[in-house]
Amino acid sequence: MKVEQLIVSLTELEKLKTVERGQNVGNRKESSAEHSWSCLLIADLVIDHVEESLDRLKVFEYLLYHDVVEVYAGDAKFNNPEEMKLKQEKEEKALEKISSFLLNPDRFRRIMSEYEHRKTRESEFAKAIDCIDSCVRNLNDENASNKDGFTEDLIRQKYWPHVSKFSITEELFEVLMEKLIELDKVQ
């Protein structure tokens, strides 16, 4: 039974690779799995520059699972008010569906709750990294332009509450924003 349940878990969660995000990688859309990997990489590079000691494994857990609900809920683009209205309800249903087939659903629910409600400094850092990743992706996206509907005000409104909690992510964010504006990728 455990092996069959593991196979269901593995095959269902692997579908994160097929969930398209709004940002491009070359001539295609980035997948949510690629975004999660990129967040893990950024966190690993940045965590040593945080002024306080953070539990790297907890940060990695949050980032590994933070968008896994998108397997069923899809990615909601924050410049699309209609998608954002439905985001929480869709993600709650997806959380329940995923919890129904995992061998340790309580651990998954705990990780997701801590991340979503920013219950730990590590979850706050993980969210800041999530924001930084989107800026890096836009910087590398040759097709990104200021016509995509992402204004400086909108990005700041969405990301500032998170990136400002750590001086290194605040500094990274400001430099990335300057570059995005300079390259005319943000209005």
N, C-alpha and C positions, 0 to 999 in steps of 0.2 A: 504493500500500500504506500509506504513512504517513497519508494522509487517512482511510482506512478504519479504521486502528488508532486514530487520534485520535477518530473518531466513536464507536467502541466505548468508549474511555476516558471521553469526555464523557457519553455516555448512561448508562453504568454508574455513574459517580461522582455524577451528578446525582440518583441515587436516594437519596442521603443526606437529601434533602428529605422523603422519605417515612418515614424511620425515627423512630418515636415514642420519646420519653424519658418518664420518670416524672413530670416536672413539667408543670404546666398553663400555657397562654397563653390567657387568657380561658376559653372553654368547650371548648377542645380541648387535646391534648397538644402540647408543644413538640417540634419536630423536631431531630434531631442537627445539621442544617445551620444552623438558627437558633441553636443553642447555640454552634457554631463561630464564627458571625458575632459573637455577643455577646462571646465570649472575645477575638476580635480587637479589638473596640471597647474593651473594658475594658483590654486590654494597652496599646493606643495611649494611653489616658488616664493610665494608671498608670506606664508605663515611665520617664517623665521624672522621677519622684519616687523612683526607686531610687538608692541611694547610690553605685552603681558604674555604669560605662558598659556597656550591653548592646547587642548587635547586634539592632536592631529587626527587620530582615528575617528573621534566624534565628528570633526569637520568633514572627513571623507565619507562617513556614513550619511550625513545630511546631503552632501552633494551627489553621492551615488544614487540616492533614492528621491531627491527633491522633485524631479519631474516625471517619475515613473507612472504617476496617475495619468499622464498624457497618452499612455497606451490606449486608454478608453475615452478620455476627456478631450484629447487633442490639445494643441497649443493655442492659447488665447493671446493675440497680439494686443499690447496695451494701447496702441493707437486706434483700436477698433472698439468703440464703446459697446456695440452689440455683443461681441464676443466676451468682453469683460463682465457684462451683466450676468451671463450664464456660467462664468468660470467656476465660482464657488460650488454651485449646485452640481455641475458636471464632475468636478473633482471629488466631491464627497461621495457621489455614486461610484466613481471609479475606485476610490479608496476601499469602499465596502466590497466591491467585486474582487479586487486584488487580495484583500484580507481573507476572502472566502476560500482561496486555494493555497495560500502560503502555509507552510508547516509551523511557522512561528509568527502568526498574525499580530500578536500583542507587541512584539519587538518592532515590527513594521509600523504599527499605529503609533507607538511611542516616538519613534524617529520622526515620523511625519508631523505629529502634533508639536513636538519640540521645535522642529524647523518652522512650521507655519506660524506658530505663536511666539517665536523667538524667545524660548524659555531659557536659553543658555547663551553665554558669550560665544560659544562655538557656532551656534545656530545663527547668531547675528553676523558673525564673520562669514559663514557660508552664504548668507543672503547678499552680503556686500560683494563677495566674489562672483556670485551669479550676475550681479549688475555689471561688474567690471568685464566679465566675459562678453556680454553683449556689445559693450563699447569696443573691445578688441576685435570682435567679429566684424563690426561695421567698419572699423578702420581697414581691415584686410579685404573687405568686400568691394571689388572693383565696380560692381553694379549699383552700389548704394549711392543715393543722391539725396539732396534736400527736398526732392519731390515725393519722397516716400511717406511723408506725413509725420516724421519724427522731428519735432522742433526742440530747440535747446530747452525751452521752458517745460515741455512735456517730459523730456528725459530727466531734467533736474528734479521736477516734482516727483517722479516715480523712483529715482535712484538715490537722491540726496539723503533721505532719512536713513538709508542703510549704509551707504559708503562713508558717511560722516562719523560713524561710530568708531572708526580706527584711523589713525593719522596716515598710515600707509595707503589704505584704500581711498581715503579722501584725496591724497596727493596724486595717486594714480588716476583717479576719476577726473580731476581738474586738468591734468596733462592730456589725457585722452580726449576730453571735451574740446580743448584748444585745438588739437590736431583734427578732430572731426569737423570743427567749424572752419578751420583753415583749408581743409580739403573740400569744403562745400558739400559735406555729407549730411549736415544738419542745418535747418533753417534758423 
